[in-house]
Amino acid sequence: MSIENIKDDLMQDIEVETPREVFAEKRSISQQEFFNAGQTDIKPTKCFVIYAHEYNDERFLIFENKKYSVYRTYEKDEDIELYCEVRTSGN
């Protein structure tokens, strides 16, 4: 989901989320990833793998009607792994 900053009628900056669809492979989080992320107060939930050229540094994604925050990426060959945590209300 990309985020674009635009100005409203009062010329205030607002963020507009624009969803787009990409195909991804869903992976589980390893114990090591869970442990490492937990040390920084992150609650890892899922890892998604997509083609690197399809990733535009988005901070959020939606999967099965849940909003996830991308807290870490790892590029490997033509793919990129997106490590995510579930976003709760207010975050």
Solvent accessible surface area in square Angstrom, and as a share of the most:
residue,aa,sasa,rsa
1,M,21,0.09
2,S,43,0.28
3,I,47,0.24
4,E,100,0.45
5,N,103,0.53
6,I,73,0.37
7,K,110,0.47
8,D,43,0.23
9,D,146,0.76
10,L,136,0.68
11,M,134,0.60
12,Q,101,0.45
13,D,99,0.51
14,I,72,0.36
15,E,104,0.47
16,V,58,0.33
17,E,75,0.34
18,T,66,0.39
19,P,97,0.61
20,R,103,0.37
21,E,152,0.68
22,V,50,0.29
23,F,174,0.73
24,A,57,0.44
25,E,92,0.41
26,K,107,0.46
27,R,100,0.36
28,S,104,0.67
29,I,31,0.16
30,S,63,0.41
31,Q,166,0.74
32,Q,113,0.50
33,E,19,0.09
34,F,119,0.50
35,F,122,0.51
36,N,69,0.36
37,A,7,0.06
38,G,42,0.40
39,Q,124,0.55
40,T,94,0.55
41,D,126,0.65
42,I,42,0.21
43,K,145,0.61
44,P,10,0.07
45,T,53,0.31
46,K,48,0.20
47,C,4,0.02
48,F,7,0.03
49,V,11,0.06
50,I,11,0.06
51,Y,118,0.45
52,A,22,0.17
53,H,148,0.66
54,E,48,0.22
55,Y,35,0.13
56,N,97,0.50
57,D,117,0.61
58,E,17,0.08
59,R,126,0.46
60,F,30,0.13
61,L,27,0.13
62,I,94,0.48
63,F,56,0.23
64,E,133,0.60
65,N,150,0.77
66,K,110,0.47
67,K,66,0.28
68,Y,5,0.02
69,S,13,0.08
70,V,22,0.13
71,Y,51,0.19
72,R,95,0.35
73,T,56,0.32
74,Y,109,0.41
75,E,111,0.50
76,K,114,0.48
77,D,133,0.69
78,E,130,0.58
79,D,51,0.26
80,I,11,0.06
81,E,19,0.09
82,L,8,0.04
83,Y,27,0.10
84,C,0,0.00
85,E,35,0.16
86,V,56,0.32
87,R,62,0.23
88,T,85,0.50
89,S,118,0.76
90,G,88,0.84
91,N,113,0.58
